[in-house]
């Protein structure tokens, strides 16, 4: 019996290690600038390799010519599964929001119940929207208050609405989007930021104005595009966003004057469009608000002196498991920046879970819209 327990433990540890290595390689590769067809091939290839894991473990116990290589790989899997996976899981479970966040609240709205029907809409629907307990038709409205050290006193209380990853393709339908935007507008944001993956198909550019036209910022609205936007007519997407009142900041920055104080808004669409913006001419000492589709641009933001970076792209993993959290996260950093708030001086980064996706499935990872209320360190607490 003890031998059987040991064998089962080693097999489970090795398979967990294999799973971790395959998912890590998948996340890294899918975070790169790949064509749509290549991305799909990567998805299928890594899925096949994951399934092949037990076969590899079996072959490693047999006398075949490639046994030394297989045993070496199995040894690596054992180390990863027995040591690295538990350590990372424990570290992620213990992670807390950084100290710059002084308050957080949220509420969940079941828009399916509000509308009185399942707002599936049209398009290539498939069975996913009908899965039991699927959360794609809910909306979590999150409000975070951040005390930022370099925020000028004149900008204290600035209300920034962060939206990301709309993936307009028919699911949810227009009524869902209208109600979602009405709820966001109830916050009365000063600044609205949209961080990419806006339109999924050329047939849905006409959804932009009925969706985003409900938003009326007090100061201004800004947007960038993401990787999915390059797979349809991104010029029409830019034009549609402009019609909705958004300034599309592809590789550039603008200065907004608020009560005589400059706010610099910077857009970085790399690695999918253009190059990183040149900030040499930015007003000295101005607060810098950055927009990036992917959190992989965090090192750029820190080097560029961005005070607050907003990102999306990774959807929080779309499916999150208890304790473990996310698994599939398209980032070269894996699951490190999958969602939430991060502070690595001098930059605070907020990664939104997104509002939709090209796969209509979410578990433990509701669609999210976030209001960031910015407070100055100079203001009275």
WOKADA-V281225 format. One record per residue. N is the residue number from 1. RES is the residue in three letters. SS is DSSP state (alpha for helix, beta for strand, coil for the rest). OMEGA is omega in whole degrees, 0 to 359 (NA if undefined). NEAR is the number of other ideal C-beta (glycine too) atoms within 8 Angstrom. Layout:
# WOKADA-V281225
N;RES;SS;OMEGA;NEAR + N;RES;SS;OMEGA;NEAR
This chain:
# WOKADA-V281225
1;UNK;coil;178;4 + 2;UNK;alpha;178;5 + 3;UNK;alpha;179;6 + 4;UNK;alpha;179;7 + 5;UNK;alpha;180;8 + 6;UNK;alpha;180;8 + 7;UNK;alpha;180;8 + 8;UNK;alpha;179;8 + 9;UNK;alpha;181;8 + 10;UNK;alpha;180;9 + 11;UNK;alpha;180;9 + 12;UNK;alpha;179;9 + 13;UNK;alpha;180;12 + 14;UNK;alpha;180;13 + 15;UNK;alpha;175;13 + 16;UNK;alpha;177;12 + 17;UNK;alpha;177;17 + 18;UNK;alpha;179;14 + 19;UNK;alpha;180;11 + 20;UNK;alpha;180;12 + 21;UNK;alpha;180;11 + 22;UNK;alpha;179;12 + 23;UNK;alpha;178;13 + 24;UNK;alpha;178;9 + 25;UNK;alpha;178;9 + 26;UNK;alpha;182;12 + 27;UNK;alpha;181;15 + 28;UNK;alpha;183;11 + 29;UNK;alpha;182;9 + 30;UNK;alpha;175;11 + 31;UNK;coil;181;11 + 32;UNK;coil;179;8 + 33;UNK;coil;183;5 + 34;UNK;coil;172;9 + 35;UNK;coil;183;5 + 36;UNK;alpha;181;7 + 37;UNK;alpha;179;6 + 38;UNK;alpha;179;8 + 39;UNK;alpha;180;10 + 40;UNK;alpha;177;8 + 41;UNK;alpha;178;8 + 42;UNK;alpha;178;12 + 43;UNK;alpha;183;10 + 44;UNK;alpha;182;8 + 45;UNK;alpha;180;8 + 46;UNK;alpha;176;12 + 47;UNK;alpha;179;8 + 48;UNK;alpha;180;8 + 49;UNK;alpha;178;9 + 50;UNK;alpha;179;11 + 51;UNK;alpha;182;7 + 52;UNK;alpha;182;8 + 53;UNK;alpha;179;12 + 54;UNK;alpha;179;8 + 55;UNK;alpha;178;7 + 56;UNK;alpha;180;12 + 57;UNK;alpha;179;14 + 58;UNK;alpha;182;8 + 59;UNK;alpha;181;11 + 60;UNK;coil;179;11 + 61;UNK;coil;183;5 + 62;UNK;coil;180;7 + 63;UNK;coil;177;3 + 64;UNK;coil;187;7 + 65;UNK;coil;184;3 + 66;UNK;coil;183;7 + 67;UNK;alpha;180;11 + 68;UNK;alpha;179;6 + 69;UNK;alpha;181;7 + 70;UNK;alpha;179;12 + 71;UNK;alpha;177;9 + 72;UNK;alpha;179;8 + 73;UNK;alpha;178;10 + 74;UNK;alpha;177;12 + 75;UNK;alpha;177;8 + 76;UNK;alpha;179;10 + 77;UNK;alpha;179;16 + 78;UNK;alpha;179;12 + 79;UNK;alpha;181;10 + 80;UNK;alpha;184;13 + 81;UNK;alpha;184;17 + 82;UNK;alpha;185;9 + 83;UNK;alpha;187;8 + 84;UNK;alpha;181;10 + 85;UNK;alpha;177;12 + 86;UNK;alpha;180;8 + 87;UNK;alpha;180;8 + 88;UNK;alpha;179;8 + 89;UNK;alpha;179;10 + 90;UNK;alpha;181;8 + 91;UNK;alpha;180;8 + 92;UNK;alpha;180;10 + 93;UNK;alpha;182;8 + 94;UNK;alpha;184;6 + 95;UNK;coil;178;5 + 96;UNK;coil;177;4 + 97;UNK;coil;181;6 + 98;UNK;coil;187;9 + 99;UNK;coil;180;4 + 100;UNK;coil;176;11 + 101;UNK;beta;182;11 + 102;UNK;beta;179;8 + 103;UNK;beta;177;7 + 104;UNK;beta;175;9 + 105;UNK;beta;179;6 + 106;UNK;beta;172;8 + 107;UNK;beta;183;6 + 108;UNK;beta;178;9 + 109;UNK;beta;176;10 + 110;UNK;beta;184;8 + 111;UNK;alpha;175;14 + 112;UNK;alpha;178;10 + 113;UNK;alpha;179;6 + 114;UNK;alpha;183;8 + 115;UNK;alpha;179;10 + 116;UNK;coil;177;4 + 117;UNK;coil;178;5 + 118;UNK;coil;187;7 + 119;UNK;coil;184;12 + 120;UNK;coil;182;10 + 121;UNK;coil;183;11 + 122;UNK;coil;181;6 + 123;UNK;coil;182;9 + 124;UNK;coil;190;5 + 125;UNK;coil;184;11 + 126;UNK;coil;186;6 + 127;UNK;coil;189;5 + 128;UNK;alpha;182;10 + 129;UNK;alpha;183;14 + 130;UNK;alpha;180;7 + 131;UNK;coil;179;8 + 132;UNK;coil;176;3 + 133;UNK;coil;175;5 + 134;UNK;coil;188;13 + 135;UNK;coil;187;11 + 136;UNK;coil;183;12 + 137;UNK;coil;173;12 + 138;UNK;beta;177;12 + 139;UNK;beta;175;13 + 140;UNK;beta;180;13 + 141;UNK;beta;186;13 + 142;UNK;beta;176;11 + 143;UNK;beta;179;12 + 144;UNK;beta;174;13 + 145;UNK;beta;185;11 + 146;UNK;beta;173;14 + 147;UNK;beta;188;10 + 148;UNK;beta;189;14 + 149;UNK;coil;184;6 + 150;UNK;coil;179;7 + 151;UNK;coil;179;14 + 152;UNK;coil;181;10 + 153;UNK;alpha;181;8 + 154;UNK;alpha;180;8 + 155;UNK;alpha;180;14 + 156;UNK;coil;181;12 + 157;UNK;coil;180;8 + 158;UNK;beta;185;13 + 159;UNK;beta;184;14 + 160;UNK;beta;176;16 + 161;UNK;beta;180;16 + 162;UNK;beta;174;13 + 163;UNK;beta;178;12 + 164;UNK;coil;171;16 + 165;UNK;coil;176;15 + 166;UNK;coil;179;14 + 167;UNK;coil;182;14 + 168;UNK;beta;179;14 + 169;UNK;coil;177;12 + 170;UNK;coil;178;10 + 171;UNK;coil;358;12 + 172;UNK;coil;183;11 + 173;UNK;coil;185;11 + 174;UNK;alpha;181;9 + 175;UNK;alpha;177;8 + 176;UNK;alpha;181;13 + 177;UNK;alpha;180;14 + 178;UNK;alpha;180;11 + 179;UNK;alpha;179;11 + 180;UNK;alpha;180;13 + 181;UNK;alpha;175;12 + 182;UNK;alpha;178;9 + 183;UNK;alpha;178;11 + 184;UNK;alpha;181;14 + 185;UNK;alpha;177;11 + 186;UNK;coil;175;6 + 187;UNK;coil;184;10 + 188;UNK;coil;183;7 + 189;UNK;coil;173;14 + 190;UNK;coil;183;10 + 191;UNK;beta;176;18 + 192;UNK;beta;180;13 + 193;UNK;beta;179;15 + 194;UNK;beta;190;16 + 195;UNK;beta;163;18 + 196;UNK;coil;187;17 + 197;UNK;coil;188;16 + 198;UNK;coil;184;14 + 199;UNK;beta;184;18 + 200;UNK;coil;181;10 + 201;UNK;coil;178;9 + 202;UNK;alpha;181;8 + 203;UNK;alpha;186;6 + 204;UNK;alpha;173;11 + 205;UNK;coil;179;12 + 206;UNK;coil;178;7 + 207;UNK;alpha;186;11 + 208;UNK;alpha;183;16 + 209;UNK;alpha;177;10 + 210;UNK;alpha;181;9 + 211;UNK;alpha;187;13 + 212;UNK;alpha;180;12 + 213;UNK;coil;179;8 + 214;UNK;coil;185;9 + 215;UNK;coil;181;14 + 216;UNK;coil;181;5 + 217;UNK;coil;178;12 + 218;UNK;coil;183;8 + 219;UNK;coil;182;9 + 220;UNK;beta;179;9 + 221;UNK;beta;185;13 + 222;UNK;beta;183;16 + 223;UNK;beta;169;16 + 224;UNK;beta;178;16 + 225;UNK;coil;180;17 + 226;UNK;coil;186;16 + 227;UNK;coil;180;12 + 228;UNK;alpha;179;12 + 229;UNK;alpha;179;14 + 230;UNK;alpha;183;9 + 231;UNK;alpha;169;6 + 232;UNK;coil;185;13 + 233;UNK;coil;185;7 + 234;UNK;alpha;177;10 + 235;UNK;alpha;177;6 + 236;UNK;alpha;177;11 + 237;UNK;alpha;179;15 + 238;UNK;alpha;179;11 + 239;UNK;alpha;179;8 + 240;UNK;alpha;177;12 + 241;UNK;alpha;177;14 + 242;UNK;alpha;177;10 + 243;UNK;alpha;178;8 + 244;UNK;coil;178;12 + 245;UNK;coil;180;8 + 246;UNK;beta;166;12 + 247;UNK;beta;181;10 + 248;UNK;beta;188;12 + 249;UNK;coil;178;15 + 250;UNK;coil;178;11 + 251;UNK;coil;178;12 + 252;UNK;coil;181;8 + 253;UNK;beta;177;11 + 254;UNK;beta;177;9 + 255;UNK;beta;178;11 + 256;UNK;beta;178;11 + 257;UNK;beta;179;8 + 258;UNK;beta;181;11 + 259;UNK;coil;177;6 + 260;UNK;coil;180;5 + 261;UNK;beta;184;9 + 262;UNK;beta;170;9 + 263;UNK;beta;179;15 + 264;UNK;beta;178;14 + 265;UNK;beta;188;17 + 266;UNK;beta;177;15 + 267;UNK;beta;179;16 + 268;UNK;beta;182;14 + 269;UNK;coil;178;13 + 270;UNK;coil;7;11 + 271;UNK;coil;188;6 + 272;UNK;coil;179;11 + 273;UNK;coil;169;9 + 274;UNK;coil;181;6 + 275;UNK;coil;177;5 + 276;UNK;coil;183;9 + 277;UNK;coil;176;11 + 278;UNK;coil;184;5 + 279;UNK;coil;184;10 + 280;UNK;coil;184;4 + 281;UNK;coil;182;4 + 282;UNK;coil;176;10 + 283;UNK;coil;182;7 + 284;UNK;coil;176;4 + 285;UNK;coil;181;3 + 286;UNK;coil;177;10 + 287;UNK;beta;184;13 + 288;UNK;beta;176;13 + 289;UNK;beta;185;15 + 290;UNK;beta;175;16 + 291;UNK;beta;177;17 + 292;UNK;beta;178;15 + 293;UNK;beta;185;15 + 294;UNK;beta;173;14 + 295;UNK;alpha;178;13 + 296;UNK;alpha;178;9 + 297;UNK;alpha;178;13 + 298;UNK;alpha;178;16 + 299;UNK;alpha;176;6 + 300;UNK;alpha;183;11 + 301;UNK;alpha;180;14 + 302;UNK;alpha;179;12 + 303;UNK;alpha;182;6 + 304;UNK;coil;178;11 + 305;UNK;coil;176;9 + 306;UNK;coil;182;12 + 307;UNK;coil;180;13 + 308;UNK;beta;180;17 + 309;UNK;beta;177;14 + 310;UNK;beta;183;16 + 311;UNK;beta;179;18 + 312;UNK;beta;171;17 + 313;UNK;coil;190;17 + 314;UNK;coil;172;15 + 315;UNK;alpha;184;12 + 316;UNK;alpha;184;13 + 317;UNK;alpha;182;15 + 318;UNK;coil;173;13 + 319;UNK;beta;181;12 + 320;UNK;beta;182;11 + 321;UNK;beta;177;9 + 322;UNK;coil;180;4 + 323;UNK;coil;184;6 + 324;UNK;coil;182;8 + 325;UNK;beta;184;11 + 326;UNK;beta;174;15 + 327;UNK;coil;183;10 + 328;UNK;coil;183;10 + 329;UNK;coil;185;11 + 330;UNK;coil;182;8 + 331;UNK;coil;177;17 + 332;UNK;coil;174;8 + 333;UNK;coil;180;10 + 334;UNK;coil;185;10 + 335;UNK;coil;188;12 + 336;UNK;coil;181;6 + 337;UNK;coil;187;12 + 338;UNK;coil;176;13 + 339;UNK;coil;176;13 + 340;UNK;beta;188;7 + 341;UNK;beta;181;13 + 342;UNK;beta;178;11 + 343;UNK;beta;174;10 + 344;UNK;beta;189;7 + 345;UNK;coil;3;5 + 346;UNK;coil;193;6 + 347;UNK;beta;168;15 + 348;UNK;beta;180;13 + 349;UNK;beta;172;16 + 350;UNK;beta;179;15 + 351;UNK;beta;180;15 + 352;UNK;coil;179;16 + 353;UNK;coil;179;12 + 354;UNK;coil;183;16 + 355;UNK;coil;181;12 + 356;UNK;coil;180;13 + 357;UNK;coil;179;11 + 358;UNK;coil;171;6 + 359;UNK;coil;188;6 + 360;UNK;coil;179;11 + 361;UNK;coil;176;12 + 362;UNK;coil;174;12 + 363;UNK;beta;182;10 + 364;UNK;coil;187;8 + 365;UNK;coil;186;14 + 366;UNK;coil;168;10 + 367;UNK;coil;190;14 + 368;UNK;beta;165;13 + 369;UNK;beta;188;16 + 370;UNK;beta;171;11 + 371;UNK;beta;177;15 + 372;UNK;beta;177;13 + 373;UNK;beta;186;12 + 374;UNK;beta;178;14 + 375;UNK;beta;180;13 + 376;UNK;beta;177;12 + 377;UNK;coil;180;8 + 378;UNK;coil;183;6 + 379;UNK;coil;178;9 + 380;UNK;coil;180;2 + 381;UNK;coil;NA;4
